């Protein structure tokens, strides 16, 4: 069983901020900023493309409530919501990061030196795959 399944089944401690029958939210043990929350389905799924649509809708609805709570609690400059999939999912269980952001917090994107194309052709290729 994975660590997040253990948390969902009360076999591992976590600082829980929200729980329903299907999902759970708790503080990240290695936060980017104070208030960094992980939102997970209680049932094991690896990535977003495996989640049933109803569960994904519930996760997004709760993420909105979490953002409102973080905003009222911390008065940040903004917030970030992100989810890593494939080999970048370092836990092996779907989890959505939600955390308050500040202009001087040092968190940011890094970019590859490799050039990527932004064009009508690229948009058409992706749109065709969505429709498939």
LODO-230357 format. One line per field, with one value per residue: x, y, z of N, C-alpha, C, O in turn. Coordinates in nm, 2 decimals. Atoms other than C-alpha are relative to their C-alpha. Layout:
LODO-230357
npx	c(X; ...)
npy	c(Y; ...)
npz	c(Z; ...)
capx	c(X; ...)
capy	c(Y; ...)
capz	c(Z; ...)
cpx	c(X; ...)
cpy	c(Y; ...)
cpz	c(Z; ...)
opx	c(X; ...)
opy	c(Y; ...)
opz	c(Z; ...)
***
This chain:
LODO-230357
npx	c(0.08; -0.08; 0.01; 0.13; 0.11; -0.01; 0.07; 0.14; 0.06; -0.04; -0.11; -0.12; 0.04; -0.01; 0.08; 0.11; 0.07; 0.13; 0.02; 0.14; 0.00; -0.08; -0.13; -0.06; -0.10; -0.09; -0.12; -0.12; -0.10; -0.12; 0.07; -0.06; 0.03; 0.09; 0.14; -0.01; 0.10; 0.02; 0.14; -0.01; 0.11; -0.02; -0.03; -0.13; -0.01; -0.13; 0.00; 0.13; 0.07; 0.07; 0.11; 0.13; 0.03; 0.07; -0.10; -0.08; 0.08; 0.00; -0.13; -0.01; 0.09; -0.06; -0.12; 0.05; 0.02; -0.13; -0.06; 0.06; -0.05; -0.14; 0.00; 0.05; -0.09; -0.14; 0.00; -0.11; 0.01; 0.07; -0.01; -0.03; 0.06; -0.07; 0.00; -0.10; 0.04; -0.11; -0.11; -0.02; 0.08; -0.10; 0.06; 0.06; 0.14; 0.04; 0.01; 0.00; -0.06; 0.07; -0.08; 0.00; -0.12; -0.04; -0.09; -0.14; -0.02; -0.10; 0.05; 0.02; -0.02; -0.12; 0.02; -0.10; -0.07; 0.06; 0.11; 0.12; 0.08; 0.14; 0.05; 0.13; -0.02; -0.01; 0.14; 0.08; -0.04; 0.06; 0.15; 0.04; -0.02; 0.11; 0.12; -0.01)
npy	c(-0.12; -0.12; -0.09; -0.07; 0.10; 0.02; -0.12; 0.01; 0.11; -0.03; 0.08; -0.08; -0.13; -0.12; -0.11; -0.01; -0.12; 0.02; 0.14; 0.04; 0.15; 0.03; -0.08; -0.05; -0.11; -0.01; -0.08; 0.06; 0.02; -0.08; -0.10; -0.11; -0.11; 0.05; 0.01; 0.09; 0.11; 0.11; 0.04; 0.14; 0.09; 0.11; 0.11; -0.01; -0.03; -0.05; -0.13; -0.06; 0.07; 0.12; -0.03; -0.01; -0.14; -0.05; -0.02; -0.12; -0.12; -0.02; -0.05; -0.14; -0.08; -0.02; -0.09; -0.13; -0.03; -0.01; -0.13; -0.11; 0.01; -0.05; -0.15; -0.07; 0.03; -0.05; -0.13; 0.00; -0.08; 0.09; 0.14; 0.09; 0.13; 0.08; 0.14; 0.07; 0.13; 0.09; 0.02; -0.11; 0.03; 0.06; 0.08; 0.11; -0.01; -0.13; -0.10; -0.13; -0.10; -0.13; -0.07; -0.15; -0.06; -0.13; -0.05; 0.02; 0.13; 0.07; 0.11; -0.04; 0.09; 0.00; 0.03; 0.07; -0.08; 0.05; -0.08; 0.07; -0.08; -0.05; -0.03; 0.06; 0.15; 0.07; 0.00; 0.09; 0.14; 0.03; -0.01; 0.12; 0.11; -0.02; 0.05; 0.15)
npz	c(0.00; 0.00; -0.12; 0.00; -0.04; -0.14; -0.06; 0.03; -0.08; -0.14; -0.04; 0.00; -0.05; 0.08; -0.05; 0.09; 0.00; 0.06; 0.04; 0.04; 0.03; 0.12; 0.01; -0.13; 0.02; -0.12; 0.02; 0.06; -0.11; 0.04; 0.07; 0.07; -0.09; -0.11; 0.05; 0.12; -0.02; 0.11; 0.01; 0.06; -0.01; -0.09; 0.08; 0.07; 0.14; 0.02; 0.07; 0.03; 0.11; -0.05; -0.09; 0.05; 0.02; -0.12; -0.10; 0.04; -0.02; -0.14; -0.04; 0.04; -0.08; -0.14; 0.01; -0.01; -0.14; -0.06; 0.04; -0.08; -0.14; -0.01; 0.03; -0.12; -0.11; 0.02; 0.08; 0.09; 0.12; 0.10; -0.04; 0.11; 0.00; 0.10; -0.02; 0.09; 0.05; 0.06; -0.08; -0.09; -0.12; -0.08; -0.10; 0.06; -0.04; 0.04; -0.10; 0.05; -0.09; -0.01; -0.10; 0.01; 0.06; -0.04; 0.10; -0.03; -0.05; 0.07; 0.08; 0.14; 0.11; 0.07; 0.14; 0.07; 0.11; 0.12; 0.05; 0.03; 0.10; -0.03; 0.13; 0.04; 0.02; -0.13; -0.06; 0.08; -0.04; -0.13; 0.01; 0.07; -0.10; -0.10; 0.06; 0.03)
capx	c(0.00; 0.12; 0.18; -0.13; -0.35; -0.22; -0.32; -0.66; -0.71; -0.59; -0.28; -0.04; -0.06; -0.13; -0.26; -0.60; -0.78; -1.07; -1.23; -1.53; -1.62; -1.41; -1.13; -0.90; -0.69; -0.39; -0.08; 0.22; 0.50; 0.76; 0.57; 0.67; 0.50; 0.30; -0.05; 0.07; -0.21; -0.23; -0.57; -0.61; -0.87; -0.91; -0.91; -0.58; -0.54; -0.21; -0.28; -0.56; -0.64; -0.75; -0.99; -1.36; -1.51; -1.74; -1.44; -1.24; -1.53; -1.54; -1.17; -1.19; -1.49; -1.30; -0.98; -1.19; -1.29; -0.93; -0.81; -1.07; -0.96; -0.59; -0.66; -0.86; -0.61; -0.28; -0.37; -0.12; -0.03; -0.18; -0.18; -0.07; -0.25; -0.06; -0.05; 0.24; 0.17; 0.37; 0.72; 0.69; 0.43; 0.68; 0.44; 0.26; -0.09; -0.28; -0.24; -0.31; -0.09; -0.26; -0.04; -0.04; 0.21; 0.40; 0.59; 0.92; 0.88; 1.13; 0.90; 0.89; 0.90; 1.21; 1.24; 1.43; 1.69; 1.51; 1.28; 0.92; 0.68; 0.36; 0.16; -0.17; -0.03; 0.05; -0.30; -0.46; -0.27; -0.38; -0.74; -0.76; -0.63; -0.89; -1.17; -1.05)
capy	c(0.00; 0.35; 0.63; 0.82; 0.51; 0.46; 0.82; 0.77; 0.45; 0.61; 0.40; 0.69; 1.03; 1.35; 1.69; 1.67; 1.98; 1.83; 1.48; 1.34; 0.98; 1.02; 1.27; 1.40; 1.71; 1.74; 1.95; 1.87; 1.74; 1.94; 2.26; 2.52; 2.78; 2.74; 2.62; 2.39; 2.13; 1.80; 1.70; 1.32; 1.07; 0.81; 0.54; 0.47; 0.64; 0.72; 1.02; 1.26; 1.06; 0.77; 0.96; 0.92; 1.25; 1.28; 1.24; 1.50; 1.74; 1.69; 1.74; 2.07; 2.19; 2.13; 2.29; 2.60; 2.59; 2.53; 2.83; 3.05; 2.92; 2.98; 3.33; 3.43; 3.27; 3.38; 3.69; 3.58; 3.76; 3.46; 3.09; 2.79; 2.47; 2.20; 1.83; 1.62; 1.32; 1.03; 1.00; 1.34; 1.20; 1.12; 0.95; 0.72; 0.83; 1.12; 1.44; 1.80; 2.07; 2.38; 2.65; 3.02; 3.23; 3.54; 3.77; 3.70; 3.33; 3.21; 2.95; 2.95; 2.77; 2.66; 2.64; 2.41; 2.56; 2.36; 2.57; 2.45; 2.56; 2.76; 2.75; 2.67; 2.33; 2.24; 2.36; 2.16; 1.84; 1.87; 1.97; 1.66; 1.43; 1.59; 1.51; 1.15)
capz	c(0.00; -0.07; 0.19; 0.07; 0.09; 0.44; 0.53; 0.37; 0.57; 0.90; 0.91; 0.89; 1.07; 0.88; 0.97; 0.80; 0.70; 0.51; 0.46; 0.28; 0.18; -0.14; -0.08; 0.19; 0.22; 0.46; 0.51; 0.30; 0.53; 0.32; 0.24; -0.02; 0.20; 0.53; 0.45; 0.16; 0.12; -0.07; -0.19; -0.27; -0.36; -0.09; -0.35; -0.52; -0.86; -1.02; -1.24; -1.34; -1.66; -1.44; -1.22; -1.27; -1.39; -1.08; -0.85; -1.04; -1.02; -0.64; -0.61; -0.80; -0.60; -0.27; -0.41; -0.46; -0.09; 0.01; -0.19; -0.02; 0.32; 0.25; 0.11; 0.42; 0.66; 0.51; 0.29; 0.03; -0.29; -0.48; -0.48; -0.70; -0.78; -0.95; -1.01; -1.15; -1.36; -1.51; -1.39; -1.22; -0.97; -0.71; -0.47; -0.71; -0.59; -0.75; -0.54; -0.61; -0.45; -0.33; -0.16; -0.08; -0.28; -0.20; -0.44; -0.27; -0.20; -0.46; -0.61; -0.99; -1.32; -1.49; -1.86; -2.09; -2.33; -2.60; -2.81; -2.83; -3.11; -3.05; -3.37; -3.54; -3.63; -3.27; -3.16; -3.44; -3.34; -2.98; -3.06; -3.29; -3.01; -2.77; -3.01; -3.07)
cpx	c(0.09; -0.02; -0.13; -0.12; 0.00; -0.06; -0.15; -0.07; 0.04; 0.11; 0.13; -0.05; 0.01; -0.09; -0.11; -0.08; -0.14; -0.01; -0.14; 0.01; 0.10; 0.14; 0.04; 0.10; 0.08; 0.12; 0.11; 0.11; 0.13; -0.06; 0.09; -0.02; -0.10; -0.14; 0.00; -0.08; 0.01; -0.14; 0.00; -0.13; 0.03; 0.03; 0.12; -0.02; 0.14; 0.00; -0.14; -0.08; -0.07; -0.12; -0.13; -0.04; -0.07; 0.10; 0.09; -0.08; 0.00; 0.13; 0.02; -0.09; 0.07; 0.13; -0.04; -0.02; 0.13; 0.07; -0.07; 0.04; 0.14; 0.00; -0.05; 0.09; 0.13; 0.01; 0.12; -0.01; -0.07; 0.01; 0.04; -0.07; 0.07; 0.00; 0.10; -0.04; 0.12; 0.12; 0.03; -0.10; 0.09; -0.05; -0.07; -0.15; -0.04; 0.00; 0.01; 0.06; -0.08; 0.08; -0.01; 0.14; 0.02; 0.10; 0.15; 0.03; 0.10; -0.05; -0.02; 0.02; 0.14; -0.03; 0.12; 0.07; -0.05; -0.12; -0.12; -0.09; -0.14; -0.06; -0.14; 0.01; 0.00; -0.14; -0.09; 0.03; -0.06; -0.15; -0.05; 0.01; -0.11; -0.13; -0.01; -0.06)
cpy	c(0.12; 0.09; 0.07; -0.09; -0.03; 0.12; -0.01; -0.11; 0.01; -0.09; 0.08; 0.14; 0.11; 0.11; 0.03; 0.13; -0.02; -0.15; -0.02; -0.15; -0.03; 0.06; 0.04; 0.10; 0.01; 0.09; -0.08; 0.00; 0.08; 0.12; 0.10; 0.13; -0.06; 0.00; -0.09; -0.12; -0.10; -0.05; -0.14; -0.07; -0.11; -0.13; 0.02; 0.02; 0.06; 0.15; 0.05; -0.07; -0.13; 0.03; 0.00; 0.15; 0.06; 0.03; 0.12; 0.12; 0.03; 0.05; 0.15; 0.09; 0.02; 0.08; 0.14; 0.05; 0.02; 0.13; 0.12; 0.00; 0.05; 0.15; 0.07; -0.02; 0.07; 0.14; 0.00; 0.09; -0.08; -0.14; -0.08; -0.13; -0.08; -0.15; -0.06; -0.14; -0.08; -0.02; 0.12; -0.01; -0.08; -0.09; -0.13; -0.01; 0.14; 0.10; 0.14; 0.09; 0.13; 0.08; 0.15; 0.04; 0.14; 0.05; -0.03; -0.14; -0.09; -0.12; 0.05; -0.11; 0.00; -0.04; -0.07; 0.10; -0.04; 0.09; -0.09; 0.10; 0.03; 0.04; -0.06; -0.15; -0.07; 0.00; -0.10; -0.15; -0.03; 0.00; -0.13; -0.12; 0.02; -0.06; -0.15; -0.08)
cpz	c(0.00; 0.12; 0.00; 0.03; 0.15; 0.08; -0.01; 0.09; 0.15; 0.06; 0.01; 0.04; -0.11; 0.07; -0.10; 0.02; -0.06; -0.03; -0.03; -0.02; -0.11; 0.00; 0.14; -0.04; 0.13; -0.04; -0.06; 0.11; -0.04; -0.08; -0.08; 0.08; 0.11; -0.06; -0.13; 0.02; -0.12; 0.01; -0.08; 0.00; 0.10; -0.07; -0.08; -0.15; -0.02; -0.05; -0.03; -0.11; 0.05; 0.09; -0.06; -0.01; 0.13; 0.11; -0.03; 0.03; 0.15; 0.05; -0.04; 0.08; 0.14; -0.02; 0.00; 0.14; 0.07; -0.03; 0.08; 0.14; 0.01; -0.02; 0.12; 0.12; -0.01; -0.07; -0.09; -0.12; -0.11; 0.05; -0.13; 0.03; -0.11; 0.03; -0.10; -0.04; -0.06; 0.09; 0.10; 0.12; 0.09; 0.11; -0.06; 0.04; -0.04; 0.12; -0.07; 0.11; -0.01; 0.11; -0.02; -0.06; 0.04; -0.11; 0.02; 0.05; -0.07; -0.08; -0.14; -0.09; -0.04; -0.14; -0.06; -0.10; -0.13; -0.04; -0.03; -0.09; 0.06; -0.13; -0.02; -0.02; 0.13; 0.06; -0.07; 0.04; 0.14; 0.00; -0.07; 0.10; 0.11; -0.05; -0.03; 0.11)
opx	c(0.20; -0.11; -0.19; -0.22; -0.10; -0.13; -0.22; -0.19; 0.04; 0.11; 0.24; -0.15; 0.11; -0.18; -0.10; -0.11; -0.23; 0.09; -0.23; 0.11; 0.16; 0.23; -0.03; 0.17; 0.03; 0.15; 0.13; 0.13; 0.22; -0.04; 0.20; 0.07; -0.16; -0.18; -0.11; -0.05; 0.03; -0.19; 0.05; -0.22; 0.15; 0.12; 0.15; -0.08; 0.19; 0.06; -0.24; -0.20; -0.15; -0.20; -0.15; 0.00; -0.05; 0.08; 0.12; -0.02; 0.00; 0.13; 0.07; -0.05; 0.06; 0.16; 0.03; 0.01; 0.14; 0.12; 0.01; 0.06; 0.17; 0.08; 0.01; 0.10; 0.18; 0.12; 0.20; -0.12; -0.12; 0.03; 0.03; -0.09; 0.07; -0.01; 0.10; -0.09; 0.23; 0.10; 0.11; -0.09; 0.09; 0.02; -0.07; -0.21; 0.03; -0.06; 0.09; 0.01; -0.11; 0.09; -0.01; 0.24; -0.07; 0.18; 0.22; 0.13; 0.14; 0.03; -0.07; 0.07; 0.21; -0.12; 0.23; 0.01; -0.03; -0.20; -0.11; -0.09; -0.20; -0.03; -0.19; -0.08; -0.06; -0.18; -0.17; -0.07; -0.11; -0.21; -0.15; -0.08; -0.16; -0.21; -0.11; -0.07)
opy	c(0.12; 0.07; 0.09; -0.05; -0.04; 0.10; 0.01; -0.10; -0.09; -0.12; 0.02; 0.19; 0.11; 0.08; 0.11; 0.17; 0.07; -0.22; 0.03; -0.21; -0.14; 0.01; 0.04; 0.10; 0.01; 0.11; -0.19; 0.10; 0.10; 0.12; 0.14; 0.21; -0.16; 0.09; -0.11; -0.20; -0.05; -0.08; -0.14; -0.04; -0.15; -0.21; 0.13; -0.06; 0.13; 0.23; -0.02; -0.07; -0.18; -0.06; 0.06; 0.23; 0.17; 0.12; 0.20; 0.22; 0.15; 0.14; 0.23; 0.20; 0.13; 0.16; 0.23; 0.16; 0.11; 0.20; 0.21; 0.11; 0.12; 0.22; 0.18; 0.07; 0.13; 0.20; 0.09; 0.14; -0.02; -0.17; -0.04; -0.18; -0.03; -0.19; -0.02; -0.21; -0.02; -0.03; 0.11; 0.07; -0.21; -0.16; -0.23; -0.11; 0.24; 0.06; 0.16; 0.09; 0.17; 0.04; 0.19; -0.02; 0.22; -0.03; -0.04; -0.17; -0.20; -0.18; 0.16; -0.22; 0.11; -0.12; -0.04; 0.20; 0.04; 0.11; -0.20; 0.22; -0.05; 0.15; -0.14; -0.22; -0.18; -0.10; -0.16; -0.23; -0.14; -0.09; -0.19; -0.21; -0.09; -0.12; -0.21; -0.21)
opz	c(0.06; 0.20; 0.11; 0.09; 0.21; 0.17; 0.08; 0.12; 0.23; 0.17; 0.05; -0.01; -0.19; 0.14; -0.20; 0.13; -0.04; -0.07; 0.03; 0.01; -0.11; -0.06; 0.24; -0.14; 0.24; -0.15; -0.02; 0.17; 0.04; -0.21; -0.03; 0.10; 0.09; -0.13; -0.19; 0.12; -0.23; 0.12; -0.19; 0.08; 0.11; -0.02; -0.12; -0.22; 0.07; 0.01; -0.02; -0.10; -0.03; 0.12; -0.18; 0.08; 0.16; 0.19; 0.06; 0.07; 0.19; 0.13; 0.04; 0.11; 0.19; 0.08; 0.05; 0.18; 0.16; 0.05; 0.12; 0.20; 0.11; 0.04; 0.16; 0.20; 0.08; -0.07; -0.09; -0.14; -0.20; 0.17; -0.24; 0.14; -0.22; 0.15; -0.22; 0.05; -0.08; 0.21; 0.19; 0.21; 0.08; 0.18; 0.01; 0.02; -0.01; 0.23; -0.16; 0.22; -0.11; 0.22; -0.14; -0.04; 0.07; -0.16; -0.08; 0.11; -0.02; -0.15; -0.16; -0.06; -0.03; -0.16; -0.03; -0.14; -0.23; 0.04; -0.09; -0.07; 0.12; -0.18; 0.06; 0.02; 0.14; 0.11; 0.00; 0.05; 0.15; 0.06; -0.02; 0.10; 0.16; 0.02; -0.05; 0.09)
***
